[in-house]
Amino acid sequence: MAAEFDLVVIGSGPGGYVAAIRASQLGQKVAIVERENLGGICLNWGCIPTKALLKSGEKFESLSHLKDYGLSASGASFDFDAIIQRSRGVAKQLNQGVGFLMKKNKIEVIEGSAKLEKGAAAPKVVVALKAGGSRAIEAKTVMLAVGARARALPQIGLEADGDKIWAYRDALAPKKLPKTFVVIGSGAIGIEFASFYRALGAEVTVVEAVDRVMPVEDEEVSKAAQKGFEKRGIKFKLGAKVTKVFKDSKGVKVDLEVNGKAESLEAEVCISAVGITANTDGIGLEALGVELDRGHIKTDSHCQTNVKGLYAIGDCAGAPWLAHKASHEGIHAAEHIAGYKTPNVHSPIAGCTYAQPQVASVGVTEQGAKAEGREVKIGRFPFKVNGKAIAAGETDGFVKVIFDAKTGALIGAHMIGADVTEMIQGYVTAITMEATEEDIHGIVYPHPTMSEAMHEAALDAYGRVIHI
C-alpha cells in the first residue's frame, strides 16, 4: 500500500503544528492528528491564557501604585468572571488562528486519538475518530508531538479534582475566586499562578521541597525573586516535603515535614504544580519497542527515535519542557525529514517566568559553571541605576552575566525585573552566535532603555562598567 502522506504529525501544540507547517513549506504532503484542540496545551491551557490572566492581575495591582506616578483614582475593582472570559477568548482566538494556518498550508487535520502499530516505512497511525469510527493511515514518516500533562501524586492525595485540588487547567478557568491558596511547587507554573491570584488579593503560600524558590534558576536570582514575591505578600515554606493532602468541607489541609518537624497548612484550594508526565502511555510505543527514559521518548540529535520513520519532539521527548523548545525541534525535525542540512537542535533555550517580578535566564548558572570546574568572569548591573527603569518606576532587579574566563565566551545570563522576558533574547542570540565579551562590549544599545543594563553587566565582568 502506497503511503497516503509524507508526514503525519500526532499532536498540534507549538511543536506539532509548527513542524507540520514547515514540512508543508518544504513540499511534503502532511496530516496532523489532534484529539482535543488545535494549538495543544500551550495555546489553550498553558502559555497563552496564563499570560492573559497575569496581565489582568498586573494591571489591577498597578492601580495601587498610581500615586507613585502623580496619578489618582478611586473605587478600583475587578470582575473575576470577565478576567477568566478574556483569557479564554485569547485562547480561542489563537486556536482559530492555528486552524487558519492549517488550511493555508494545505495540512489535513484529523480529529481523534492516535495509536501506533507496526508499518512499512514508518509506524502505521490508527486514529479513533472524534466523529466515530476509525482511520488507518500509512505515512513515510511519523512525528510524535503528544506533549505532557500535569503530574499527579495520588499516593499522598495530590490528585486534581477541579474543586479543592487544582491542576493548571482548573486554575485557568475556576468558577469562583477562592480567598486562600496553597501552591505546591515553585517552578514557573506554580509561581505564575501564585503571582496572579495574589494580585487579586488572595492569601497564597507556596510550598517548595528544596531550600529556595525557583530552584533551576541562579541562586542570586532565586533569592531576589523570593524577596520580590514576599514584598507582594506571597508566603513560602521552603525545604518542605508534602506528606499528605486531605480534603474536607472547608477546603484542603496540607501536611508537611519541615526540618524533621511536622507542620500543616490549610486553604480553600491547593494548586498542584509538581511537574509533568509525558503523554506516552496508551499509544503503542511498547509494542513498537520505542526506547523511553523515565517515561520520555529517547531521541538522537535530529529528534529521531530508535524506530525507523518515527520522530519525537517537545515535552514528550524530555526537558526543557518549553513551547519554544518544541517549536525549534519541530522545525529541525521537519527539515531533517525533507533532507535539508539543519542548524543545531541543541541551540541555547531560554527559560522565562512571567510573574511579578519577571525572571529570565539562558545558559549555565554560576553554580553550574563552578561545578563543571570552569573559570568564569561575572558581571552584574542593577536596574536601580538604569535611567529608563527609574523613569518607569521599575527599579527592582538586576542583570547578571557569566563569561568563560579563558575564551571570553558568554556562557550564561540571568535577569530579574520588569520585562526581562522580552530582553533575554538578546543574550540567547549572543550565545547562539558564540559571542565573546569583545562582541558584546562593542554593541551600541539604544538609550534610554532597560536593555542598557545588559551592556553594563557585560562591561562589569571586565572592570569597565560605567554607571556604578
Secondary structure as the mmCIF struct_conf table of DSSP 4:
data_model
#
loop_
_struct_conf.conf_type_id
_struct_conf.id
_struct_conf.beg_label_comp_id
_struct_conf.beg_label_asym_id
_struct_conf.beg_label_seq_id
_struct_conf.end_label_comp_id
_struct_conf.end_label_asym_id
_struct_conf.end_label_seq_id
BEND BEND1 GLU A 4 GLU A 4
STRN STRN1 PHE A 5 ILE A 10
BEND BEND2 GLY A 13 GLY A 13
TURN_TY1_P TURN_TY1_P1 PRO A 14 GLY A 15
HELX_RH_AL_P HELX_RH_AL_P1 GLY A 16 GLN A 25
TURN_TY1_P TURN_TY1_P2 LEU A 26 GLY A 27
STRN STRN2 VAL A 30 GLU A 34
BEND BEND3 ARG A 35 GLU A 36
TURN_TY1_P TURN_TY1_P3 LEU A 38 GLY A 39
HELX_RH_AL_P HELX_RH_AL_P2 GLY A 40 TRP A 45
BEND BEND4 GLY A 46 GLY A 46
HELX_RH_AL_P HELX_RH_AL_P3 CYS A 47 SER A 62
HELX_RH_3T_P HELX_RH_3T_P1 LEU A 63 TYR A 69
TURN_TY1_P TURN_TY1_P4 GLY A 70 GLY A 70
HELX_RH_AL_P HELX_RH_AL_P4 PHE A 80 LYS A 104
TURN_TY1_P TURN_TY1_P5 ASN A 105 LYS A 106
HELX_LH_PP_P HELX_LH_PP_P1 ILE A 107 ILE A 107
STRN STRN3 GLU A 108 GLU A 117
BEND BEND5 ALA A 120 ALA A 122
STRN STRN4 LYS A 124 LEU A 129
TURN_TY1_P TURN_TY1_P6 LYS A 130 ALA A 131
BEND BEND6 GLY A 132 GLY A 133
STRN STRN5 SER A 134 ILE A 137
STRN STRN6 ALA A 139 LEU A 144
STRN STRN7 ALA A 148 ALA A 150
STRN STRN8 LEU A 153 LEU A 153
HELX_RH_3T_P HELX_RH_3T_P2 PRO A 154 ILE A 156
TURN_TY1_P TURN_TY1_P7 GLY A 157 GLY A 157
STRN STRN9 LEU A 158 LEU A 158
BEND BEND7 GLY A 162 LYS A 164
STRN STRN10 ILE A 165 TRP A 166
HELX_RH_AL_P HELX_RH_AL_P5 TYR A 168 LEU A 172
BEND BEND8 ALA A 173 ALA A 173
BEND BEND9 LYS A 175 LYS A 176
BEND BEND10 LYS A 179 LYS A 179
STRN STRN11 THR A 180 ILE A 184
BEND BEND11 GLY A 187 GLY A 187
HELX_RH_AL_P HELX_RH_AL_P6 ALA A 188 ALA A 199
TURN_TY1_P TURN_TY1_P8 LEU A 200 GLY A 201
STRN STRN12 GLU A 203 GLU A 208
BEND BEND12 ALA A 209 MET A 214
TURN_TY1_P TURN_TY1_P9 PRO A 215 VAL A 216
BEND BEND13 GLU A 217 GLU A 217
HELX_RH_AL_P HELX_RH_AL_P7 GLU A 219 LYS A 231
TURN_TY1_P TURN_TY1_P10 ARG A 232 GLY A 233
STRN STRN13 LYS A 235 LEU A 238
BEND BEND14 GLY A 239 GLY A 239
STRN STRN14 ALA A 240 LYS A 247
BEND BEND15 SER A 249 LYS A 250
STRN STRN15 VAL A 252 VAL A 258
TURN_TY1_P TURN_TY1_P11 ASN A 259 GLY A 260
STRN STRN16 LYS A 261 ALA A 267
BEND BEND16 GLU A 268 GLU A 268
STRN STRN17 VAL A 269 SER A 272
BEND BEND17 VAL A 274 VAL A 274
STRN STRN18 ILE A 276 ALA A 278
BEND BEND18 ASN A 279 ASN A 279
TURN_TY1_P TURN_TY1_P12 ASP A 281 GLY A 282
BEND BEND19 ILE A 283 GLY A 284
HELX_RH_AL_P HELX_RH_AL_P8 LEU A 285 LEU A 288
TURN_TY1_P TURN_TY1_P13 GLY A 289 GLY A 289
STRN STRN19 LEU A 292 ASP A 293
TURN_TY1_P TURN_TY1_P14 ARG A 294 GLY A 295
STRN STRN20 HIS A 296 ILE A 297
HELX_LH_PP_P HELX_LH_PP_P2 LYS A 298 LYS A 298
TURN_TY1_P TURN_TY1_P15 SER A 301 HIS A 302
BEND BEND20 CYS A 303 CYS A 303
STRN STRN21 GLN A 304 GLN A 304
BEND BEND21 ASN A 306 VAL A 307
TURN_TY1_P TURN_TY1_P16 LYS A 308 GLY A 309
STRN STRN22 LEU A 310 ALA A 312
HELX_RH_3T_P HELX_RH_3T_P3 GLY A 314 ALA A 317
BEND BEND22 ALA A 319 PRO A 320
HELX_RH_AL_P HELX_RH_AL_P9 ALA A 323 ILE A 337
TURN_TY1_P TURN_TY1_P17 ALA A 338 GLY A 339
TURN_TY1_P TURN_TY1_P18 VAL A 345 HIS A 346
STRN STRN23 GLY A 351 THR A 353
BEND BEND23 ALA A 355 PRO A 357
STRN STRN24 GLN A 358 GLY A 363
HELX_RH_AL_P HELX_RH_AL_P10 GLU A 366 ALA A 371
TURN_TY1_P TURN_TY1_P19 GLU A 372 GLY A 373
STRN STRN25 VAL A 376 PRO A 382
HELX_RH_3T_P HELX_RH_3T_P4 PHE A 383 VAL A 385
HELX_RH_AL_P HELX_RH_AL_P11 GLY A 387 ALA A 392
TURN_TY1_P TURN_TY1_P20 GLY A 393 GLY A 393
STRN STRN26 PHE A 398 ASP A 404
TURN_TY1_P TURN_TY1_P21 ALA A 405 THR A 407
STRN STRN27 ALA A 409 ALA A 409
STRN STRN28 LEU A 410 GLY A 417
TURN_TY1_P TURN_TY1_P22 ALA A 418 ASP A 419
HELX_RH_AL_P HELX_RH_AL_P12 VAL A 420 THR A 432
TURN_TY1_P TURN_TY1_P23 MET A 433 GLU A 434
STRN STRN29 THR A 436 THR A 436
HELX_RH_AL_P HELX_RH_AL_P13 GLU A 437 HIS A 441
TURN_TY1_P TURN_TY1_P24 GLY A 442 GLY A 442
BEND BEND24 HIS A 447 PRO A 448
TURN_TY1_P TURN_TY1_P25 MET A 450 SER A 451
HELX_RH_AL_P HELX_RH_AL_P14 GLU A 452 ASP A 460
TURN_TY1_P TURN_TY1_P26 ALA A 461 GLY A 463
BEND BEND25 ILE A 466 ILE A 466
#
